[in-house]
Amino acid sequence: MKKKTNQDVLKDYIDSVDGKITEQTKKTYTYISNNLPFSILTTQPTIIKKLKNLYPNPNTKALNLNMIIITRRANKEPTDALIKYRNSLRDDIIQLRKERMSEIKNNLPSYNNLLEELNQMEGLRYITNYLLMNYGFRNKELNLKYVDTIPEDKEDENYISLNKNKVILDINDFKTDKSYGNKTMEIKDKKFIKELKSLNFKDGVYIISKKNGDKLKPSTFNERILNISIQKLGEAKMFKILIAHLLDNKDFNKIEKLVKTRGTSMATILKSYNIYNNDENNEKNNLDE
C-alpha cells in the first residue's frame, strides 16, 4: 500500500469536516503541510523532536502542532503526547509575547500613537495612511488613478473613484494579483470622503504623481510613500504594528479581512509580519507569497 503523504493526510481531514472550515484555513494548513520536512504520520516522539530542532519560536511550534494534531485525528493516529507538548508551550509563548511587546514599545510606536497622528492629518497624507492602517496595503496598491467612473476594461491599473457618499477602490495591479485577482472595496468613512473631495482630482490623474499627473516610476513612488507614511515608518512596519494590535485584542476577524484586502495568506501574516515571531530568519522571509 502506498505511503500517505502529508497532502494525503490533510485531504483526509478536509474531507472529514465536509466544508466546515474556511478556504483561508485550508490555505494555511496546506502551506504548513507542504513545508513540513517530515511525515505527519510518523511517531509522536519523532514529531516533537523534529519541531524542537526546526523551530526555536514556540508560536511556530504551536501553529504546526495544531494542524498536525487535527489531521492525525482524522487519520485515527494517536495525539496524546503532541497535545501534552503543545500545552507545555503556553508559558514559553506568554514569556515571548512579553519580550516582544517590550521590544515593540522600545523600537516602534504603538497603534494608538499611529491613530492619533492619522486623525491630525489632512489631504493626501490622510488618504495614504488611512489605507495603510485600515487595509494593510503595500506601496503598489497605493499607486491609484482617480477616475470619475471605474472602467470596464481595467487593465493593469488601480483605481479610486468618488461615488456620492462612498469611495470605490478597484485594485488590479499588486504584488500577488496573479494569485488573488481583483480586489474591490467601498469606503464610507466621512473624513476619508471629505479629504478626497478636498483634493479636487481630475479624471485620469494619479493621486501621487509627477507634476503633470503622470505615473511615477516604482522607485520614486516607493520613496514618496515612505516620506508620506506616519513617522516615515513605511508600509511594512505599519503593517506589523497593526497586526500586533489585532493580536493583542484577539481580533482575528479583522486579520481575516486583511488577508483579503492585502492579498496574502494568514500563514504569511503570522510568519513575516508578527512581531511575536522572533525566528532568526523572520526579516529574511518578510516577503509575501
VEXDREN-2710 file (C-alpha; in Angstrom, 1 decimal):
% VEXDREN-2710
k/r/px/py/pz
1/MET/0.0/0.0/0.0
2/LYS/1.3/3.4/-1.0
3/LYS/2.5/5.5/2.0
4/LYS/0.4/8.6/2.6
5/THR/2.0/12.0/2.0
6/ASN/1.3/15.0/4.2
7/GLN/-1.0/16.2/1.5
8/ASP/-3.0/13.0/1.6
9/VAL/-3.3/13.3/5.4
10/LEU/-4.6/16.8/5.1
11/LYS/-7.1/15.8/2.4
12/ASP/-8.5/13.1/4.7
13/TYR/-9.0/15.8/7.3
14/ILE/-10.7/18.3/4.9
15/ASP/-13.0/15.5/3.6
16/SER/-13.9/14.5/7.2
17/VAL/-15.1/18.0/8.2
18/ASP/-17.1/18.3/5.0
19/GLY/-16.8/22.1/4.3
20/LYS/-16.8/23.2/7.9
21/ILE/-13.5/25.1/7.6
22/THR/-12.9/28.2/5.7
23/GLU/-10.9/28.4/2.4
24/GLN/-8.3/30.5/4.3
25/THR/-7.8/27.8/6.9
26/LYS/-7.3/25.3/4.1
27/LYS/-4.7/27.5/2.6
28/THR/-2.9/27.9/5.9
29/TYR/-2.9/24.2/6.6
30/THR/-1.8/23.4/3.0
31/TYR/1.1/25.8/3.5
32/ILE/2.2/24.0/6.7
33/SER/1.8/20.5/5.3
34/ASN/3.8/21.4/2.2
35/ASN/6.6/22.8/4.2
36/LEU/6.9/20.2/6.9
37/PRO/10.2/18.2/6.3
38/PHE/8.8/15.1/7.9
39/SER/5.7/12.9/7.8
40/ILE/2.6/13.9/9.9
41/LEU/2.1/10.2/10.5
42/THR/5.5/9.4/12.0
43/THR/5.7/8.7/15.7
44/GLN/4.8/11.4/18.2
45/PRO/8.3/11.5/19.8
46/THR/9.8/12.0/16.4
47/ILE/7.5/14.8/15.6
48/ILE/8.2/16.5/18.9
49/LYS/12.0/16.1/18.4
50/LYS/11.8/17.5/14.8
51/LEU/9.7/20.5/15.9
52/LYS/12.1/21.3/18.7
53/ASN/15.1/21.3/16.3
54/LEU/13.4/23.1/13.4
55/TYR/11.6/26.0/15.1
56/PRO/13.0/27.9/18.1
57/ASN/9.8/30.0/18.3
58/PRO/7.1/28.4/20.5
59/ASN/4.3/30.2/18.4
60/THR/5.6/28.4/15.3
61/LYS/5.7/25.1/17.1
62/ALA/2.2/25.5/18.4
63/LEU/0.9/26.6/14.9
64/ASN/2.4/23.5/13.3
65/LEU/1.1/21.3/16.2
66/ASN/-2.4/22.5/15.8
67/MET/-2.5/21.3/12.2
68/ILE/-0.7/18.1/12.9
69/ILE/-3.0/17.1/15.8
70/ILE/-6.3/17.7/14.0
71/THR/-5.1/15.9/10.8
72/ARG/-3.8/12.9/12.7
73/ARG/-7.1/12.6/14.5
74/ALA/-8.9/12.4/11.1
75/ASN/-6.5/9.5/10.3
76/LYS/-7.1/7.9/13.7
77/GLU/-3.5/8.3/14.8
78/PRO/-2.5/9.0/18.5
79/THR/-2.2/12.6/19.6
80/ASP/-1.9/12.5/23.4
81/ALA/1.8/13.3/23.6
82/LEU/1.5/16.0/21.0
83/ILE/-1.3/17.7/22.9
84/LYS/0.7/17.5/26.1
85/TYR/3.7/19.1/24.4
86/ARG/1.5/21.8/22.9
87/ASN/0.1/22.6/26.3
88/SER/3.7/22.8/27.7
89/LEU/4.4/25.6/25.2
90/ARG/1.9/28.0/26.8
91/ASP/4.3/29.5/29.3
92/ASP/7.0/30.0/26.7
93/ILE/4.5/31.7/24.4
94/ILE/3.4/34.1/27.2
95/GLN/7.0/34.9/28.0
96/LEU/7.9/35.5/24.4
97/ARG/4.9/37.8/24.0
98/LYS/6.0/39.9/26.9
99/GLU/9.5/40.1/25.5
100/ARG/8.3/41.1/22.0
101/MET/5.8/43.6/23.5
102/SER/8.7/45.2/25.3
103/GLU/10.7/45.3/22.0
104/ILE/7.9/47.0/20.0
105/LYS/7.4/49.5/22.8
106/ASN/11.0/50.4/22.7
107/ASN/11.5/50.4/18.9
108/LEU/8.2/51.1/17.3
109/PRO/5.3/53.5/18.1
110/SER/2.0/51.9/19.4
111/TYR/-1.0/51.5/17.2
112/ASN/-2.8/54.2/19.3
113/ASN/0.0/56.6/18.6
114/LEU/-0.3/56.0/14.9
115/LEU/-4.1/56.5/15.1
116/GLU/-3.6/59.8/16.9
117/GLU/-1.3/61.1/14.2
118/LEU/-3.6/59.9/11.5
119/ASN/-6.5/61.8/12.9
120/GLN/-4.5/65.0/12.8
121/MET/-3.6/64.6/9.1
122/GLU/-5.3/66.1/6.1
123/GLY/-5.4/65.6/2.3
124/LEU/-3.1/63.1/0.6
125/ARG/-1.2/62.1/3.8
126/TYR/-4.5/61.2/5.4
127/ILE/-5.7/59.2/2.4
128/THR/-2.4/57.3/2.1
129/ASN/-2.0/56.5/5.8
130/TYR/-5.7/55.6/6.2
131/LEU/-5.3/52.9/3.5
132/LEU/-2.1/51.6/5.1
133/MET/-3.7/51.4/8.6
134/ASN/-7.2/50.0/7.6
135/TYR/-6.5/47.8/4.6
136/GLY/-2.8/46.8/5.0
137/PHE/-2.0/48.0/1.5
138/ARG/1.5/47.6/0.2
139/ASN/3.0/50.5/-1.7
140/LYS/1.9/49.2/-5.1
141/GLU/-1.8/49.3/-4.2
142/LEU/-1.4/53.0/-3.3
143/ASN/-0.5/53.9/-6.9
144/LEU/-4.1/54.9/-7.5
145/LYS/-5.6/56.5/-10.6
146/TYR/-8.5/58.8/-9.9
147/VAL/-11.4/58.3/-12.3
148/ASP/-15.0/59.6/-12.4
149/THR/-16.2/56.1/-13.3
150/ILE/-14.4/52.7/-12.9
151/PRO/-13.7/51.5/-16.4
152/GLU/-14.9/48.1/-17.6
153/ASP/-11.5/47.4/-19.2
154/LYS/-9.4/47.8/-16.1
155/GLU/-6.0/46.9/-17.5
156/ASP/-3.1/46.8/-15.0
157/GLU/-4.3/49.8/-13.0
158/ASN/-5.5/50.6/-9.5
159/TYR/-8.5/53.0/-9.4
160/ILE/-10.1/55.2/-6.9
161/SER/-13.5/56.8/-7.6
162/LEU/-15.8/59.1/-5.6
163/ASN/-19.5/58.0/-6.0
164/LYS/-21.8/60.2/-3.9
165/ASN/-21.5/59.0/-0.3
166/LYS/-18.8/56.4/-0.8
167/VAL/-15.4/55.9/-2.3
168/ILE/-14.7/52.9/-4.5
169/LEU/-11.3/51.2/-4.8
170/ASP/-10.7/48.8/-7.7
171/ILE/-7.3/47.2/-7.3
172/ASN/-5.8/45.2/-10.2
173/ASP/-2.0/45.8/-10.0
174/PHE/-0.5/44.4/-6.8
175/LYS/2.2/42.0/-5.7
176/THR/0.0/38.9/-5.5
177/ASP/-2.6/39.8/-8.2
178/LYS/-1.9/36.5/-10.1
179/SER/-2.9/34.5/-7.0
180/TYR/-5.7/36.7/-5.6
181/GLY/-7.2/38.5/-8.6
182/ASN/-9.1/41.8/-8.5
183/LYS/-9.8/43.5/-5.1
184/THR/-12.8/45.8/-4.8
185/MET/-13.5/47.9/-1.7
186/GLU/-16.0/50.5/-0.7
187/ILE/-15.2/53.2/1.9
188/LYS/-17.9/55.2/3.6
189/ASP/-15.8/56.9/6.2
190/LYS/-16.9/60.6/6.3
191/LYS/-13.5/62.1/6.9
192/PHE/-11.9/60.0/4.1
193/ILE/-14.6/61.2/1.7
194/LYS/-14.1/64.8/2.8
195/GLU/-10.3/64.7/2.4
196/LEU/-10.6/63.1/-1.1
197/LYS/-13.1/65.7/-2.2
198/SER/-10.8/68.5/-0.9
199/LEU/-8.0/67.4/-3.3
200/ASN/-10.2/68.1/-6.4
201/PHE/-8.6/65.4/-8.6
202/LYS/-9.4/65.5/-12.3
203/ASP/-10.5/62.4/-14.1
204/GLY/-7.5/60.2/-15.2
205/VAL/-4.7/61.6/-12.9
206/TYR/-2.7/59.6/-10.4
207/ILE/-3.2/60.8/-6.9
208/ILE/0.5/60.5/-6.2
209/SER/2.2/61.6/-9.4
210/LYS/4.5/63.8/-11.3
211/LYS/3.6/67.5/-11.5
212/ASN/1.7/66.8/-14.8
213/GLY/-0.3/64.0/-13.2
214/ASP/1.6/61.2/-14.9
215/LYS/2.6/57.9/-13.2
216/LEU/5.8/57.9/-11.2
217/LYS/8.5/55.2/-11.6
218/PRO/8.3/52.5/-8.9
219/SER/11.5/53.6/-7.1
220/THR/10.4/57.2/-6.9
221/PHE/6.9/56.2/-5.9
222/ASN/8.2/54.0/-3.1
223/GLU/10.3/56.8/-1.8
224/ARG/7.3/59.2/-1.9
225/ILE/5.2/56.7/0.1
226/LEU/8.0/56.3/2.7
227/ASN/8.1/60.1/3.2
228/ILE/4.3/60.4/3.4
229/SER/3.8/57.5/5.9
230/ILE/3.4/58.2/9.6
231/GLN/6.8/58.9/11.1
232/LYS/8.3/57.7/7.8
233/LEU/7.8/54.1/9.0
234/GLY/6.9/52.7/5.7
235/GLU/4.2/50.1/4.9
236/ALA/5.9/47.0/6.3
237/LYS/6.5/48.4/9.8
238/MET/3.0/50.0/9.9
239/PHE/1.5/46.6/9.0
240/LYS/3.5/44.9/11.8
241/ILE/2.1/47.4/14.3
242/LEU/-1.4/46.9/13.0
243/ILE/-1.1/43.1/13.3
244/ALA/0.4/43.3/16.8
245/HIS/-2.6/45.5/17.9
246/LEU/-5.1/43.0/16.4
247/LEU/-3.3/40.0/18.0
248/ASP/-3.3/41.8/21.4
249/ASN/-7.1/42.3/21.1
250/LYS/-7.7/38.8/19.6
251/ASP/-9.4/40.5/16.7
252/PHE/-9.0/37.6/14.3
253/ASN/-12.0/38.6/12.2
254/LYS/-10.1/41.8/11.2
255/ILE/-7.0/39.8/10.5
256/GLU/-9.0/37.6/8.2
257/LYS/-10.3/40.8/6.4
258/LEU/-6.7/42.0/6.0
259/VAL/-5.9/38.6/4.3
260/LYS/-8.3/39.7/1.6
261/THR/-7.5/43.4/1.4
262/ARG/-3.7/42.9/1.4
263/GLY/-3.9/39.8/-0.8
264/THR/-1.8/37.5/1.3
265/SER/-2.2/34.3/3.4
266/MET/-2.7/34.0/7.1
267/ALA/0.4/31.9/7.3
268/THR/2.5/34.8/5.8
269/ILE/1.0/37.3/8.1
270/LEU/1.7/35.2/11.2
271/LYS/5.2/34.4/10.0
272/SER/6.5/37.6/8.4
273/TYR/4.5/40.4/10.0
274/ASN/4.0/39.1/13.5
275/ILE/6.3/40.8/16.0
276/TYR/5.9/38.0/18.4
277/ASN/7.5/35.7/15.9
278/ASN/11.3/36.2/16.5
279/ASP/12.6/33.4/14.3
280/GLU/16.1/34.4/13.2
281/ASN/15.1/34.3/9.5
282/ASN/11.9/36.4/10.0
283/GLU/13.3/39.5/8.4
284/LYS/14.8/37.5/5.5
285/ASN/11.5/35.9/4.9
286/ASN/9.5/39.1/5.1
287/LEU/8.1/38.5/1.7
288/ASP/4.5/37.7/0.6
289/GLU/4.0/34.6/-1.5
END
